[in-house]
């Protein structure tokens, strides 16, 4: 493993949830964390701002740079990258975490929602990475890490929400292409959770408390991301990682530490393929228990 001490990690959507968990884990190793997100003022429904996130990062031992950044805006992204390089001297890791979610059927998806998801998810991932590339290519052990699913091209993942699936898979297509384009130069990988993750955003969707308790904590993805970004970039690339299977392969035996309520059957996430199967001892919820079907 390479060290993250004094390395600069540029994370989109890092004011809360998974992005913040990744930042906090890297900060424990002495990394510089760029919190590139839109929330400068408190949100009525979502906890946390770029400034409260910065406080948490620094309390973990890292250096933080909170930047208001809309990944849809090219000038905004260019300014965020410039501010990062001015403060920290370069960029070692890009984490494409920002994402818009609206998993609804075609008749119930306003075209503005289609536009938002594709602008934030696929286009935002491409834009942020493109602007960071000159600095990644100069870095000692550069990584691009994207929060997107394996490209499991089955109808069941598309039929319920064509717009959302295509936007998320757009992120994954970037990973697939960049792993080849930058092979031997930059490590390019995707990580995805096997289960739903208990974030502020999902708590607004899962009004069912039972479902929220059936989630895992964002820290599981923080640990996965840390382990990926400290691997040799020239060799570890092109992987579509499912969180728990990866951790088990890394020798992590206690997955209960990441459960909201240990022992409770876990709520499966979208887009998780049949392979790799859930690690031994992982109990996934029967979705009919929630839907009543």
N, C-alpha and C positions, 0 to 999 in steps of 0.2 A: 504493500500500500504506500502511496505517496502522501505527503503531509498537505493539509489544507492551510497550515499556518501562513498568514499574510497573503494567501491567495484571494482573488476577488471573484465572488459569485454573484452574478446578475440574475435576479429572480423576478419574473413578472407575476403580478397578483399575489404579492407576498405580505399584504397587510394583515392577513388572517389565514386560518385553515391550513391546508396542505403546504402552501407556499411558505408560510411563516414557520411551520414545523421543520421544513427543509432548511430554512435559514437558521433556526435555533440550533439544529444539530451541527451544522457546519460551523456556527459561531463557537460552539464548545471546543472546536479544534483551533480557534484563533483566526478564523477566516474573516475577510471583509465582505459584508453582505449589502448588496444594493437592493433596496425594497422599492421596486418599480411598480406602482399601483395607482389607481385613481382616487382612492379614499383619503382625502386630506382632512375632511370634516366628518364627525361621527355620523354614521348611517342609522336611520330610525329602526332598522330591523337587523342589521348586521354589526356585530361587535368588532371594534378595532379600526385603527387608522394607520397610515404609514408611520406616524410619529409614535404611537403606542407600540407598534411592531419594532421600531428602532430601539426603544427602551428595553424591550425583551431581548433583542439581539445583543445589546451591550451588556445586559445583566448576565448573559451566558458566556461572556468573554470575548466576543467579536467586536469589530468596528462596523457601524451601520451608516448607510447613506440613504435616507428616505427621499424619494423623488416622485413627484406627481407625474404619472406617465400613462397615457392612453395608447395602447398598442395598435390602435387603428390609425393613428396620426403619424405620418412619416417624420415630420419636423419635430414632433414631440419625442419620438424614439431617438432620433439623431441627437437631440439636446440631452436626453438622459444618458446616452452612451458617452457623449463628450464630457458631461459632468462626472461620470464614473472614472473616465481615464484621467481627467484633471486631478481628481482626489486620490485615486489609488494607483495610477500609472499604467493600468492595463485591465484586461478581463481574462480570467482563466476558465470560468465555467458559465454557461448560459442555461438557465432552467426556464423552459417554456411551460409555465403553470397557468397563466391567465386563460380563462375559458368562460364562454357563455353557454347556458344550459336552458333548453326549452324542449323537453322530450314529448312532443305531442304529435298526433296524427296529422296528415296533410291538410284536411279541411279546417283544422283548428290552429294552423300555424300561419299567422299574419306574415306577409312577405318582409315586413320590417324585422321580424324575429329571424327569418332565414338570413337576411343581410347581416344582422348583428352577430349571429353565431359564426358565419363564414368570415366576417371581418375580424373578429376577435380570435377565433380558434385557428383556422388555416392561414389566413392572411397575416394575422398578428404574429404567429409563430415564425412564418417565413421572413417577415419584415424585421423583427427583433434580431433573429439570427443573422440575417444578411448584414445588418449594421454593426453587429459585434464581430463579424468574421475577421476583419483586418487584425484585430487584437488577439483573437483566439489563435490565429495562425502564427503569432509571435510567442505564444505562451509555452511554458515548459511541458505541461501535461493537460492540454485543453479538452474540455468535454462539452457536448450539447446534450442536455437531458430534457425530454419532453414528457409531459403527463398525458399520455394518449394510449389507446388500446392496441392490442395485436390486430393485424389485418386478417381477421377471420371472416371471409366473405360469404356469410350465410344469410339467407333471406330473413331469418328470425331476428337478426340485429337491425335490419333496415325497415322492415314492414311497419313496426309500431311508431317510428319517428324518423322518417327519411331525412328531414332537414338536420336534425341533431346528429344522427349517425354520420351523415356525409361530412359535416363540419369537423367532427372528432377524427374521422378517418383521414381527413385532409391533413391533420397534424401528423398522423402516422405515416402518410405517404411522404411527407418531408423527411421523416426519420429514415425511411427506407432508401430514399434517394441520396440524402447526405452521407449516409454510412458508406455508400459507394463512391460518391464524389470526393469525400475527404479521407478515404481509407489510408491508414498509415500516418495521418496528420492530426485528425481530431476524432476522439471517441464520440460516437453518436448513438444514443440509446433511448428507448422509451420505457417508462415504468407505469404500471397500472395496478389498482387494488383488486384483489379477488372479492372483497366485500365492500359494502357501503362504508363510507368514512364519516364519522361524527364531526361535521363542521357546522359553523353558524348557518351557512347557506342551506345545508340539507335539513337542519333542524326546523327551518321554516317550511320545508316541504313535507317532512315526516311528522305530521301532527300526531301520529300514533306513537306514544311513548315507548310501547313495546318494540317498535321498529327502530327507534333511536338507540335503545339499549342493545339492539342486535348489531350495532355497528362496531367497527374498530376505530381506534384513535388515530389522528393524523401522524402521530409519532412513528408509526410503522413505515410510512413513506419517507419520513425524514431519515430513518436509519438506512433504508434501501438506497436513497439518493446519495447519502454520505459514502456508502460502500462503493457505489458505482463511480462517483467522481474522484475517488482515490485509487482507482485501478489504472493500469497503464493504458493510456488513450490509444496508442498505436495497435494494441492487441484486442482490447475489449470494446467492440463496436458492433452495431447492427443488431442488437438484441432487443426483443420485445418482452420485457420482464414482468412477470406476475409477482407481486410483493412477497407473499408468504413462501412460495416455492423457492424464490431466490434466497431468502433469509435462511431457510432450512439448508440449502446447498452451501451456504456460508458458515454453517455450524451453529446457527441460532436454534435452540431447542425450545425455548419458552415463548410461544406465540401468545399465551394468555395475557402476558403483560400489556399487549396492545388492545385487548378487548375492553369495551366499555363496561361490560358485566361478564366476567369470566364464567364459562360454563353454559352461557346462553347460546342457542343456535344462531349463527351469523347470517345476516341478510346479504345475499349475493349481489354483486354489482352488475351493471350492464357490460356486455361485450367480452365476457371472460370465456375463452374457448375451452374445449374439453381437455386439451393438453396444454401445460402439464396439469394433472389432476390435483385436487386439494391435498396438502400434506396429511399424513396419518394423524388422526386425532382432531382434525378440523371438521366441525359439525356445521353444515350449512342449512339454513332454514328452508323449509318447503314453502315456496311463495304462495301456495294456495292457502296457507295459514293466514296470510294478510288479505288476499283478495276475496276469500270466501268461496273460491271455485275449486 
